[in-house]
C-alpha cells in the first residue's frame, strides 16, 4: 500500500473568525478615509505585514509599501482592530506572521436630486 504524498499542515496559522470574507467586511466597514488623502485625491494600496500572538491579538504591524497622507496610519489602525482565533497545535503556542493589502479608493458621493427654488423680488 502506497502512502499519499501531499502537503500536510501539522502547524496551523491563526485564522480570522469567519474567514477572508469576514476580514474584508470588517476592514471595509471600519475604514475611515483620511482627510489629507481626500483633499489630495490619493488612491492606492497599502501593503502590511503583521504578527499575531499566542492569544490571537495583533502584536506588531509593519508597512511594507505605503501611500502616505494618513492612509498608512489608517491601515495600521484597522489591522490592530482584528482578533484572530487561537490555534491548538498539539500543545505548541504559535506566533504567526501574515501579509495583507488594504485598498484605498475615494468613495463616490451620490448626488441627491433636490428641487431648486428661486425667489425673485
C-alpha positions in Angstrom: 0.0 0.0 0.0 1.4 3.4 -1.0 1.1 6.4 1.1 -0.4 9.5 -0.4 2.1 12.3 -0.8 0.9 15.8 -0.3 1.1 18.8 1.8 0.2 18.1 5.4 -0.4 21.1 7.7 1.0 20.0 11.0 1.1 23.5 12.4 -1.9 25.7 11.6 -1.6 29.5 11.5 -4.1 31.8 13.2 -7.3 32.3 11.2 -9.7 35.2 11.3 -13.1 34.1 12.6 -15.4 34.0 9.6 -12.6 33.7 7.0 -11.3 36.1 4.4 -14.8 37.4 3.5 -15.5 38.4 7.1 -12.0 40.0 7.3 -12.7 42.1 4.2 -16.1 43.2 5.6 -14.6 44.3 8.9 -12.0 46.4 7.1 -14.4 48.0 4.6 -16.9 48.7 7.4 -14.4 50.4 9.7 -12.2 52.2 7.1 -12.3 55.9 7.6 -10.7 57.7 4.6 -8.1 60.2 5.8 -9.0 63.8 5.1 -5.5 64.7 3.8 -5.8 61.8 1.2 -9.2 63.0 0.2 -8.0 66.6 -0.3 -5.1 65.4 -2.4 -7.2 62.7 -4.2 -4.8 60.0 -3.2 -5.8 56.4 -4.0 -3.8 53.2 -3.9 -2.9 50.1 -1.8 -1.1 49.8 1.5 0.8 46.6 2.0 1.3 45.4 5.6 2.9 42.6 7.5 1.6 41.8 11.0 2.3 39.3 13.8 -0.4 37.5 15.7 0.5 36.4 19.2 -0.5 33.3 21.2 -3.9 34.7 22.3 -4.9 35.8 18.7 -4.2 39.5 19.2 -2.3 41.5 16.6 1.0 42.4 18.3 3.1 44.3 15.7 2.3 45.8 12.4 4.9 46.9 9.7 4.2 48.8 6.5 5.8 47.1 3.5 4.7 49.7 1.0 2.6 52.7 1.8 1.0 55.6 0.0 1.2 58.2 2.8 -1.1 61.2 3.7 -2.7 59.3 6.6 -3.5 56.1 4.7 -0.7 54.2 6.3 -1.7 55.1 9.8 -5.4 54.2 9.0 -4.3 50.8 7.7 -2.3 50.2 10.9 -5.3 51.2 13.0 -7.6 48.8 11.0 -5.2 45.8 11.4 -4.9 46.4 15.2 -8.7 46.0 15.4 -8.5 42.5 14.2 -8.9 39.5 16.5 -7.8 36.0 15.4 -8.9 32.7 16.9 -6.0 31.0 18.9 -4.9 27.7 17.4 -4.2 24.4 19.3 -1.1 23.0 17.6 -0.6 19.9 19.7 0.2 22.0 22.8 2.6 24.3 20.9 1.9 28.0 21.3 2.3 29.8 18.0 3.2 33.3 16.8 2.3 33.7 13.1 3.1 36.3 10.6 0.6 37.4 7.9 0.5 39.8 5.0 -2.4 42.0 3.9 -3.2 44.7 1.4 -5.7 47.4 2.1 -7.2 49.3 -0.9 -7.9 53.0 -0.6 -10.3 54.3 -3.2 -12.1 57.6 -3.0 -15.7 56.9 -2.2 -18.3 58.1 -4.8 -20.7 60.5 -3.4 -24.1 60.3 -4.9 -25.9 63.5 -5.8 -29.3 63.8 -4.3 -31.9 65.3 -6.6 -33.4 68.2 -4.7 -35.6 70.7 -6.3 -34.0 74.1 -6.6 -36.2 77.1 -5.7 -35.6 80.6 -6.8 -37.3 83.7 -5.4 -37.3 87.0 -7.2 -38.0 90.2 -5.5 
